[in-house]
């Protein structure tokens, strides 16, 4: 594919950049105080999860953890390696949002190094299954299966922030190596080759690139800038604006 200029990204096609703030403004109407953001400490690698406290009038307050508040605005964040736990959470959120309003857009923000292919395929298949259009945005990094999720958004709705890093490669065998008799190792080898073929076909399908080029590019680690990802067909545009006006999610 010939290198070309990055297609213009109009504000009408951009995903909502600050829905929580605007949704809160719409909910306040004019007299309610702004939502408070606090943090609660967790005994885990996440350390802190911010909590948004919204005043619903009078002495009534409603508390959301930050991910639930984003989900209220139909935003899903994949900000960790993709394993079975993360995949089940994302699938559940997609199914909930699709059932809540089948025709309304869902936004997935990707900042992930990838992960287990089987877990990632559960997310991919659900994205193709639900009726809601899905917009994807790379923030920071989309690597390995994170790139598959990024490219699986609806055509014309796949974006990246300008400093993001995008990466593809063939599937890997995790852990410290396989053990067992030769026939078992042969079974695993044939399965990972089959999965490699499946992933290459998906990339060719969503990018429009010839399968032969995809096979060549993913044979080793293949890094792309956002501009190169646009030219390759992985995404449709780069979000340059620092602030994008959005409508309140309640409208």
C-alpha positions in Angstrom: 0.0 0.0 0.0 1.4 3.4 -1.0 2.1 5.8 1.9 -0.3 8.7 1.9 -1.5 11.5 4.0 -3.5 10.9 7.1 -7.2 11.2 6.5 -8.9 14.2 8.1 -10.7 13.3 11.3 -13.8 15.4 11.8 -15.2 16.1 15.2 -18.4 14.4 14.1 -16.6 11.1 13.8 -14.4 11.4 16.9 -15.3 9.4 19.9 -16.5 11.2 23.1 -13.4 12.6 24.7 -14.8 13.7 28.1 -18.2 12.2 28.5 -18.1 11.9 32.3 -17.6 15.6 32.7 -20.4 16.6 30.3 -22.8 14.0 31.5 -22.4 15.3 35.0 -23.0 18.8 33.8 -26.2 17.7 32.0 -27.3 15.9 35.2 -26.8 18.9 37.4 -29.0 21.1 35.2 -27.6 24.2 36.9 -27.9 24.0 40.6 -26.1 20.9 41.7 -22.4 20.9 42.8 -19.9 19.2 40.6 -19.1 15.5 41.3 -16.3 14.8 43.8 -13.6 12.4 43.0 -12.0 10.4 45.8 -9.8 7.3 45.8 -10.0 4.0 47.7 -7.0 1.9 48.3 -7.0 -1.7 47.2 -4.7 -4.5 48.3 -3.7 -5.3 44.7 -1.5 -4.1 41.8 -4.1 -1.4 41.0 -3.3 0.3 44.3 -6.0 2.9 43.9 -9.3 3.1 42.1 -10.8 6.6 41.9 -14.4 7.0 43.0 -16.8 9.6 41.6 -19.4 11.0 43.9 -22.3 12.7 42.2 -24.8 14.9 44.0 -28.4 14.0 42.8 -30.0 16.9 44.6 -30.6 17.6 48.3 -28.6 15.2 50.5 -28.7 12.4 47.9 -25.3 11.3 46.6 -24.5 8.4 44.2 -21.0 6.8 44.2 -19.4 5.2 41.2 -16.0 3.6 40.9 -14.3 5.2 37.9 -14.9 2.2 35.6 -18.6 2.0 36.4 -18.9 5.8 35.7 -17.2 5.3 32.3 -19.5 2.4 31.6 -22.5 4.6 32.3 -21.3 6.6 29.3 -20.8 3.4 27.2 -17.0 3.5 27.6 -14.9 0.4 28.1 -11.2 0.6 29.1 -8.8 -2.2 28.4 -5.8 -1.1 30.3 -4.2 -4.4 31.3 -2.9 -7.6 29.8 -5.7 -9.6 28.2 -6.4 -12.8 30.2 -9.6 -14.7 31.0 -10.6 -12.4 33.8 -10.2 -9.3 31.7 -11.9 -10.9 28.7 -14.9 -12.0 30.8 -15.3 -8.4 32.2 -15.1 -6.9 28.7 -17.5 -9.4 27.2 -20.0 -8.8 30.0 -19.8 -5.0 29.5 -20.3 -5.3 25.8 -23.3 -7.6 26.2 -24.8 -5.3 28.8 -24.4 -2.2 26.7 -25.6 -3.9 23.6 -28.8 -5.1 25.4 -29.3 -1.7 27.0 -29.4 0.2 23.7 -28.5 -2.0 20.6 -28.1 0.9 18.2 -26.0 3.2 20.4 -22.2 3.4 20.0 -19.9 1.7 22.4 -16.3 3.0 22.8 -13.4 0.8 23.7 -10.1 2.5 24.7 -7.1 0.2 24.4 -3.8 0.5 26.4 -2.7 -3.1 26.5 0.3 -5.2 25.8 -1.9 -8.0 24.5 -2.2 -11.4 26.2 -3.8 -14.8 25.7 -5.1 -15.4 22.2 -8.1 -17.5 23.4 -9.1 -14.7 25.8 -8.7 -12.1 23.1 -10.7 -14.0 20.6 -13.6 -14.0 23.1 -13.5 -10.2 23.0 -13.1 -10.0 19.3 -16.0 -12.4 18.6 -18.3 -10.5 21.0 -17.4 -7.2 19.2 -18.5 -8.7 15.9 -21.6 -10.3 17.5 -23.2 -7.3 19.2 -25.4 -4.9 17.1 -24.0 -1.7 18.5 -21.4 0.1 16.5 -18.0 0.0 18.3 -15.4 2.8 18.2 -11.9 1.9 19.3 -9.1 4.3 20.4 -5.5 3.4 21.1 -4.1 5.3 24.1 -0.5 4.6 24.9 0.0 1.1 23.5 -1.8 -1.5 21.5 0.4 -4.6 21.2 -0.2 -8.1 20.1 -3.8 -8.9 20.6 -4.4 -5.4 21.8 -3.9 -4.4 18.1 -6.5 -7.0 17.0 -9.0 -5.4 19.4 -8.1 -2.0 18.1 -8.5 -2.9 14.4 -11.8 -4.8 15.1 -13.8 -1.6 15.6 -16.3 -0.4 13.0 -14.7 1.0 9.8 -14.3 4.7 10.1 -14.4 4.5 13.9 -10.9 3.2 14.7 -8.5 5.9 16.1 -5.2 6.5 17.9 -3.8 9.3 19.9 -0.7 10.7 18.2 2.0 9.3 20.6 0.7 5.8 20.7 2.7 2.7 19.8 1.1 -0.1 17.8 2.6 -3.6 17.4 1.9 -6.9 15.7 3.6 -10.3 15.8 2.8 -14.0 15.5 1.3 -15.8 18.5 3.8 -17.0 21.2 3.9 -20.0 23.5 3.9 -18.5 27.0 5.4 -19.9 30.2 8.8 -21.6 30.6 8.3 -24.0 27.7 6.2 -27.0 26.9 7.1 -30.4 28.4 5.9 -33.8 27.4 6.3 -36.5 24.9 7.0 -35.7 21.2 3.5 -36.5 20.1 2.0 -33.9 22.5 4.5 -31.3 21.5 3.6 -31.9 17.9 -0.1 -31.3 18.7 0.7 -28.0 20.4 2.9 -26.9 17.5 0.2 -27.6 15.0 -2.4 -25.7 17.1 -0.3 -22.6 17.4 0.4 -22.7 13.6 -3.4 -22.9 13.1 -4.0 -19.9 15.5 -1.3 -17.9 13.6 -3.2 -18.5 10.4 -6.5 -17.4 12.0 -4.9 -14.2 13.3 -3.3 -13.4 10.0 -6.6 -13.8 8.1 -8.3 -11.5 10.6 -5.6 -8.8 10.1 -5.9 -9.2 6.3 -9.7 -8.9 6.6 -9.8 -5.8 8.7 -6.9 -4.0 7.0 -7.4 -4.9 3.3 -3.7 -6.0 3.1 -2.8 -9.1 1.1 -2.5 -12.2 3.3 1.0 -12.8 2.0 2.1 -9.3 3.3 0.5 -9.9 6.7 2.3 -13.2 7.1 5.6 -11.6 6.2 5.0 -8.6 8.5 3.9 -10.6 11.6 6.7 -13.2 11.3 8.7 -11.0 13.7 7.8 -8.1 15.9 6.4 -5.3 13.7 6.0 -1.8 15.2 4.0 1.0 13.7 3.5 4.6 14.4 -0.1 5.9 14.3 0.5 7.3 10.8 1.9 4.0 9.6 -1.1 2.2 11.2 -3.4 4.4 9.2 -1.5 3.6 6.0 -1.6 -0.1 6.8 -5.4 0.0 7.4 -5.3 -0.9 11.1 -6.9 2.4 12.1 -8.8 5.1 10.3 -7.4 8.3 11.8 -5.4 10.1 14.5 -7.0 12.2 17.1 -5.0 15.5 17.3 -7.4 17.7 19.1 -6.8 18.2 22.8 -10.4 18.9 23.7 -13.5 17.6 21.8 -17.0 18.9 22.6 -19.4 16.0 23.3 -23.1 15.7 24.1 -24.2 14.6 27.5 -24.7 10.8 27.6 -28.1 11.3 29.1 -29.4 13.0 25.9 
